[in-house]
Amino acid sequence: MTQDWRLFHGGDTAPHVVETWPAAPPWRRFGEDSPRRTAGRGLPYLISDEHRDTVNMALHLHRPLLVTGRPGTGKSTLAHAVARELTLGEVLHWPVNSRTTLTDGLYAYDAVGRLRDASLRQRTDGQDADGQGAADEPDIGDYLRLGALGTALLPADRPRVLLVDELDKGDVDLPNDLLTVFEEGEFEIPELARLRDPEASVRITGSREKVRIEDGWVRCRVFPVVVITSNGEREFPPAFLRRCVRLDLQQPDERQLRQIVTMHLGEEVGHRAMGMIAHFVALREERELATDQLLNAVRLRSSGVQVDHEVIDKLFRSLNEADV
């Protein structure tokens, strides 16, 4: 028995309570069961032998892995799959946009907050007329936080996994700015280096703990596993490309799509969705579509609610507005 899938009706519909709220798809669960917390636990990452070997080359050579592909080909998921399988901890995520700078990835310093707290402390503790007796300045380490890249470069015996997401959306100079850090595996924090005692305990990305920075420098012992994603929207400089191991991911074919659907939603759903998968593959020939859209459509159709084909097709809207 299927139920009316429309929870909201609009118009002059009287307020009503939805007794059974729709269960979330596996990839939209939050809290302790969220994919971010479980790091895709129990879900295999589908990869060809050729692509698997490319990933392993990057691991052995301690080089960044530049993963290029259209939306929905599993570029970002690859970083989580490596971290899960090799038990390298939570992925450090650095999303890139047009305003992103190298410093954003390395560290952030709240100079304004420190100055404000110093002024407040002076007013609270009081000063004499000659300005004597000023309170000590706040600890600079409380106002410094290492970014995702900076945290990945901390000295450790095992690497962290760093996901640099959509580098092609960044400023044209950002790839070249990354070269020195990737080659040297270290960077300086000038705000610490200028101090008489350039040592401080600073915060890190993804944790409340602090780490000790000596002499104002962060130096890795093992190069992190760096996965850089690109949608192929622009070319990168040759100097940057030659320092990366390059992996080009293609759109999954019909067989792979069924494997993906089965992996996320179960064997029975995967079998029933064969017609929709074939329809999706045909549509993909004429418009820009991502695998996520197929998963959403299959999930909605298999969730036990009655949804018309015309409604489902609205989920297959092209990602390229020019094609709509």
Secondary structure, 3 states (H helix, E strand, C coil): CCEECCCCCCCCCCCCCCCCCCCCCHHHCCHHHCHHHHCCCCCCCCCCHHHHHHHHHHHHHCCCEEEECCCCCCHHHHHHHHHHHCCCCCCEEEECCCCCCHHHHHEEECHHHHHHHHHHHHHHHCCCCCCCCCCCCCCHHHHEEECHHHHHCCCCCCCCEEEEECHHHCCCCHHHHHHHHHHHCEEECHHHHCCCCCCEEEECCCCCCEEEEECCEEECCCCCEEEEEECCCCCCCHHHHCCCEEEECCCCCHHHHHHHHHHHHCHHHHHHCHHHHHHHHHHHCCCCCCHHHHHHHHHHHHCCEECCHHHHHHHHCCCCHHHC
